[in-house]
């Protein structure tokens, strides 16, 4: 019985560690998710944690020549606690991800600089930082004068493929 519990604990723990390393290093998620899958809520990893920790605790209690029912209860409780702790850790790890998706509307009301002069009745280019990355947009202005290269601007409106900007006068 002790040998069987040892193998259950080691095999399920080894598979769990391999799956977690694959998830963290390569982004490969081999778990079966229920719902939208964005909260780390699968069924394979929690099951492996439950059996790995539970079998290890039951084995420890039985080696200490304790009551088998007490050993089983301790294994079930400790397995449940380990699953709860794993779910908290995985949710925290997933909450640390950065959002790399962006859209043109993210530039609205942001400040930037002109990259190519914006004539009063034409188009130029601006640069605006969105999510830590400098993005370029085709821009025009409603002002009656040109906006020279290097001028600080603010995006006021999005008009199809272009953005409408105004110069910030210091």
N, C-alpha and C positions, 0 to 999 in steps of 0.2 A: 504494500500500500504506500509506504513512504517513497519507494522508488518511482511508482506511478505518479505521485504528486510532484516529485522532483522534475520528472520529464514534462508533465503538463505545464508547470511553472516556467521552466527554461525554454521550451519550444514556443509557447505563447509569448513570452517576454522577448525572445529573439525575433520573432516575426513582427511584434509591435515595434521594436527598436528599428528594424529594417524599414518598416512602413513610414515611421516618423522621419527617419533620415531622408528617405525618398521624397517625402512631402516637403521637408524644409529645404533640401539642397536643390532638387530639380523641379519642384512644383508638381510632381506626379502624385496624384491623390488616388489611391487604390481602394478607398472606402466607399461604401454604399450610402449615399446621402438621402435623407428624407426631407421634403420641402424644397426650399430654393438652394440649399447647399452652401450658403455663404457663412454659416455660423459654425462650421466644423462639426455638425451634428450627424455623424455617421453611426453605423452599428458595429462594424468590424473592430475598430480600435477600442471602443469601450468594452466589448466582449473580451478581447484579448487582455486588456488591463484587469478586468474582473477575474478571469481565470488565472492569470499570472500571479497577481497579488494574493488572491484568495487561496490558491493551492499552496503557495509558499507559507502563508500564515497557518493554514490547517496542518501542514507538514511540521512546522515548528511546534505547534501545540501538541501534536501526537508524539513528537520526539521527546517532549518533556513529560510524557506519559500522563497527559491530562485526559479528561473526560472527552470521548469522541463527539458528543453532542455540543459541548462547549467549544471544541475545536472547529466544528462545522459552523456554529453561530459566529465565532470570531472571524472565520474566513469569509462568510457572506457579508458581515458588517465592514470588514476592512476592504474587501473588493468594491463594495458600494462607495466607500469614502474615496478610494483611489480613482474610481471613475469620475466622481464629482470633482476632485482636484485636477484630473487630466482635462476635463471639459473647461474648467476655469483657465487653465494654462493655454489651451488651444484658442479659446476666445480672446485672450489677451494678445497672443501672437498674431491672430488675424486682425485685431484692431490696430496693430502697428503698421499695416500696409499703407502705402501711399496711393492716392488716386492719381493716375497718370492720364486719365481721360480728360479732354477739354473740348470746349466748343467756342465759337466766336462770341457768344453771349457772355463768356467769362471775362472778356476784355471791357465790357461796358463799365464806364465811370472809372477806369484805371488810368493811371498816368504812364506816359512813355515819352519817346523822342522820335522826331522825324528822322528818317533814314535817307530819303530822297525828298527834295523840296516839294511842297504841295502848292501848286499855283492856285490863284483865286478861282479860276474856272477850269480845273483839271484834277488830275490824280497824282498822288505821290505815294511813298511808302513810309509806314511808321513801324516802330518796334515797341512791343509791350511785353512785360514779364507776366506769364501766366503759369502758375504751379512751379515756379522756379526755373522756367525755360523762357528764353526770349523768342517771341513769335512776331512774324512780320505780317502786316495787313496792308492792302491797297486802301488808301484813304483820300478823302476829299474834305473840304472845309466850306462852311457857309459864310465865312468872313470875307470881306471885300478885298483883303490883301493876301499876299503870298505868305506861307509859313516856311521859313528857311530851314535847311538841313541842321540838325542838332538842337532844334527848339523843343522845349518841353511842352507836351500836349496832354490833353485829356480826351478820352473817347466819350462822346456824348450820345451817339446813336449808332445803330447797326442798320444798314440799308442794303439788303441783299448780300452781294459779295464785298461791298465796301463798308468802311466805317466812317462816320462823320466825326471830325475832331475839332477842337478849339485850342488855340495857343494859350499857354499859361504865362501870363506876364508877371514878372517878379518885381 
